[in-house]
Amino acid sequence: MLKIENLSKSFNKNTDNEINIFNNFHIEFEENKCTAIIGSNGCGKSTLLNLIGGSILADKGQILLNDKDISKLREEKRSIHIGRVYQNPSMGVSPSLTILENLSLADKKGEKFTLRRLIKKNRTDGYIELLRDLDLGLESKLNTKVKFLSGGQRQCLSLIMATMKHPDLLLLDEHTAALDPKTSKVIMQKTRELIKKYSITTIMISHNMKDAVEYSDRIVMLDSGNVVFDKASENVTEKELIDIYREKLVQFVA
């Protein structure tokens, strides 16, 4: 479904500050499964998502989505097939627009449109049903500007917007890291419901070992741009992952 072959990426090339993140990196992601990507800061997690999403381009290698090489496509072209939710609850929405306007924008992804014809009244009932499923009362706030919503409400709206066109791939970039534990749990539950409902292949970056085990099908740990751990989540415990982290930390300090 998603296959990465011979991927290489460096920053600050030919300088004293050159950093090689990936070198001939390979990995495959199974269709309709959620893979949690874990690892310490600087291991390559966010860089990998940025390379897949297209916000940065690889130096070489292929990123194959449904057997099509997307590695040279601009980010906006990839976004037709890829949904993304960011760590910052405001990045996936337009805070100055209403909930209805945000949903209408997401509904127009991949289409040509003008702002004058942005909102289609015949789609409103569908938006209300999507929001009602969140059980957060957002369906009664269609004309409320998103900047007045809580972080959790905005992140739930981002999830709806990222999945409403049923993308081939969903990228979750630590999408609960900025939320309190109670809200984070709600978001993770809604995330699982949405990706199961639409059967979306998902890659989720997480620093929360419990969430990684509970909400994914597979766990991959990166270290210096290499896969150092790769197991089905059902065969992994939170303690095992924490112990591996501690071992890596000792090696780093030593």
C-alpha positions, 0 to 999 in steps of 0.5 A: 500500500505504502512502500518506501525504497532507498530513501535518503535525506540530508540537511545542511549538505556540504557544511560542518552542520550536515545531518544525515537523517535517512540513508537508503531507508526501506519500510512498508506499511500494510493497507488498512492498518495503523502503525505507530512510529516511536523513538527519541527526539531526532530519530527521524519520526517527523522527518519521515512524515514530512517526506511522505506528506511532501512538505520536504522532498527526499534527496533520492529514493521512492515513496510508492502509494498504491504503486504510484511514485509520489516522491516528486509530487508537490505537497498539495498534489499529495494531499488529495490522497493523504490526510494529516493531523498536526500536533498543534490543534490550530494547524489543521483548521482555519481559526478565522473561519466557522466550523461550517466553512472549515468543513466546506473547505475540506469537502472541496479538497482536490476540486476547483472552487471559488469562495463565493460558492464554497458552502453547499447547503445540500451538504450541511446535513451530512456535516451535522451527522459527522459532527454528531458522531463526535458527541462534543456538541459541535453540530450545534455550533456550525456558525461558530468561528474555530478560534473560539473552540477548545484545543480538543474540539479543534483537534476533533474537527481536524480529524473530521476534515482530514478523513471526510474524503476517505484518504488513502493514507492518514498521517498523525503527527503527535496529534494529542501531545498538546492536549491534557490527558483526559482530552487526549484519551477522547481524541485517541478514541475518536481517531480509532473510530474514524480510521476503522470506519473508513478503513484508512491506512494510518501512520501515527507518531507518538511519545505515549507508549500506552497509546502506541500499544493500545491504538495501533496494529504495529509499532516501529521504533526508529533510531538515527534513521534506522528501524530498530524495533518492529512488532505487532502491537498485540505482541508488545507491552508498554513496559517493554517499550519503556525498557528499550527507551531507557537502554537507548538513553543509557547508550546515548549518555555513555 
